[in-house]
Amino acid sequence: MHEDKFIFGIIGCGNIGYAITKGLTKYANIPAAFICANDIDQSKAETFKKQLGIQILSLSDLVKKSRFIILAVKPKDISALCRNISSFVENSSIVISVAAGIKIESLNKNFGKKIPTIRMMPNLAVEYGKGLIGYCSENVPESDVKDIVGIFSKIAFCFPVRENEMFLVTAVAGSGPGFLFYVAELIYKFLIKKNFSEEISRKVVAYLFEGTGLMLSNSEAKPSVLKERVCSPAGTTIAGISKLTENNLDLILEMAFEAAEKRAIELSK
């Protein structure tokens, strides 16, 4: 059994590892003293320690002393990582993988044994307590799944899916923010082009997205209904939407999500 000292051991001090840790400490009320981390890049690990106040441990100590082990490295590095820590991972260990496209079957193969595993697909908004997390699990006691989801529900909307649906979750929840940031970038550039200042342009875009998001989350109406509330006959909004439909924005977005889902599938092979 583990000599559990830490609730979470996070392997990988990159963007998603940082977002998860920041969210857990700020919104899930997990003290930094109960989180440890490791990264092959020592400079990243030291920055992590300085910014978040958590301990940096060796891989063996992290695995042995953590109740939940979060694999937050790039998909291409998962195989080597699993092999490196396989001798320290016990059958009672619980692994949480946030690596896009990596199936539980592949994790078990690289560990050389079946380990209780939860796959999660979080997005970077978990840092602000407003993330999305699709998850599935295998061989994990229901009580542990409940504990983990209970914690992560404080930083994200968590929803269960079948493992074959994780590719779609990766495309929408994982890549979706990037697509929205791209739209935000285009609006920002449009405002700059129209001689708005950078500060005002950034704030206009931020409030536009935040306000619209709040309307969506606080209303039970479908997006289409909310859209219609903004559109008045022969008004400004419908004039703009007409241009979006004429230029097949719906098909463009569908292709973007399809491409992201396809790439997630490719990463699993």
N, C-alpha and C positions, 0 to 999 in steps of 0.2 A: 504493500500500500504506500501511497505518497505520504511524505511528511509535509502535508500541505501548510505552507506558510503564506503563499500568494493565491489570490482568487484567479487571477489571469497572468499567464506568461505569454508575452507577445513576441513572436519571432518575425522580425522585419520592421525596421524603423523608417519606412517610407511614408508616403502620403496617407495611405489607408490605415496603416498602423498608428500614425499620429492622430488621425481623425477619430478612430475608435477609442484610443486612450484618452484624448481630450474630452470626448463625449461621456465616457464612463466616469471620469473624475468629476466633471462639472454638472452633468445632468442625472447620472445614475447613482451619484453619491458613493462611488467606490473610492475609498482613500488611496492616494498615490502609493502609500506604503504597502498596499495589497496587490500592486501590479509590478511585474518585472518585465524586462525586455532583453533582446539580443539582436545584434545585426553583424553580419560579416564585415561591414564597413564600420570600423571603430569610430570614425569621426561622426557618422550618423548616430551611432549609439550614444556618444557623449553629448551631442546636441539634444537628443531625446531626453537624456537624463537632466540636462541643464534646464530645458524648457518645461518639462513635465514633472520633474522631481521624483522620478521612479528609479529603482535600482536596475543596474545592468549586470546580468549574470552570464556565466558560461552556458552553453547549450545544455550540458548534462545537468547542471544545477537547476536551470530554469524548468526543464522537463520533470525533474524529480520533486521539485518544491511547489509546482503550480497545480491547482485543481483543474483548471481549464487551459489548454495549450492552443493558442491562436496562431495559425500559419498564415502570415501576412506578407509572404514573399511573392515575387513575380512567378507566374505559372511555369516559366522555363526553368526556375530554380527549385521547384517543388520536389522533383524526383531525388535530386542530390540531398536536399534537406531531410527528407524522410529516411533515406538510407543512413545519413549521419546520426540521426537521433533514435533510430529503431531499437538499439540496444538499451536505451534508457526509458523507452516508452513501454509501460506495462499494459496488461490486458484491461486494467481498471482505469487507465488514463482516458481522458476525454479530449479529443482533438476537435478544434473548430477551424475549418479551412475556409478562407475567404478568397482563395485563388480562382480566378475566372476560368471556367471550362474544365477543371480537373475533377473527375468523377471519384466517388468514394472507392469504387473498385480499383482505380489506379493508385489511390493512396494506400490501400491495403496491400496491393502488390509491391509497392516500394517499401512499405514497412516490413513486409515479409510475414504479416499476420493481420488478422482482423482486429481493428481498434475501434472502440465506440467513437463515432464521428458525426459531427454536425457540419453540413455545408451551409454557408451563409453567403449571400451576395448583398453586401451593404454598399451604399454610395457615400460620397464624402460629406453629405449633409448631416451624418451622424455626429460630426464635430459640434454641431449647433443644436443637437437634440431634435432634429427634424428629418432624419434619414428614412430610407426605405430598406427593408431587409426581407428578402425571400429566403426561406430555409427548408432543409429536409434533413433527415437523420437516419442513421443505421446503427443498430446495437446499442443505442443509448437509453438508459433507464428513463422512464417517463418522468420521474421526479427531477432528474437532472435537466431534461429538456425544458420542463416547466420553470426550473430555476434560471436557466440561461435566457429563455425567452422573456421571463419576467424582468430580468436586468436590462436586456437590450430593448425591451418595449419602452423604456424610459428615454431612449435616444432615437427611436425609429418606430415606424409602423411596421410590425413584424407579421408576416403571413406565411403559412405553410404551403408548400408546393410539392409535387412529385419531382423526383430527381431529373427526369427528362424534361421538366419545365424550367429547370435552372438556366438553360441557355437563353430562354426568353426573358427571364428575370434579369440576367446579365445585360441583355440588350436594352431593356427598358429602365430598370432601376439603376444599373451600373453605368451604362453609357448615356442614358437619357439626360442627366444633368449637363453633360458635355454638349449635347445638341441644343439644349436650352441656353447654355452660355454662348453658343455660337449665334443664336438668334439675338441674345442680349448684345453681343458684340456688334451685330449689324445695325441694331437700333441706335446703339451708342455712336457708331460711326456716322449714321445718318444725321444725328443731332449735331455732331461736331461739324459736319459738312454744312449745316444750316446756321453755323456760327454760335451755337451754344458753347459755354465753357465746359472744360473737361469735368470739373466738379459737379456742375448742375446736370450734365449729361449722365454721369455715373449714378447720381442720386435718382434722377427721373427713371432710369432703367431699373434700378434696385426697387424703388417703390412700386413701379409698374408690376414687376414680378411678384413682390411680396403681397401687394394688395389683391392681385388676381388669385394668388395661391390661397389666401385667407378666404376669399369668396368661395372658392372651390371646396375647401375643407370645412367651412362652417355652414354650407348649404347642402341639402340632400338632392338638389337638382342636378341633372346631367349637364355636362359642359355645353352641349348643344342648346339647352334651355337658357343657360346663363349668357351664351353668345347672343341669342335672340333678344335678350333683355337690353343688350347694349346697342343692338341694331334698330334704328328707326327707319321707316320706309323712305327711300330716296335720300338717306342721310349720309354722313361722312364714313361711318363704319362699314356700311354695306358697299360703299364705293371701293373701299380698300379691300374688303374680303372678296369682292368680285374679281379683282386683279389676282389675288392669291389663288382662287379657284381656276381662273383662266390659265394660270401658269402651272397648274397641277401640283400645288404645294402638298396636297394629301398624298399623291403618289410619291413625291420626293421624300417625304417623311417616312412613308411605308418602306421605301427602298433603303433608307438609312438604317431603320431598325432591323430590317431583314439582313442587311450586310453585317451589322453588329452581331446578330444571332448566329449567322453563318460562321463568323470568325470565332465565336465562343465554341461552336461545335468542332471547328478545326483544331482548337487548342486542346480538345479532349482526346485527340487521336495520337 
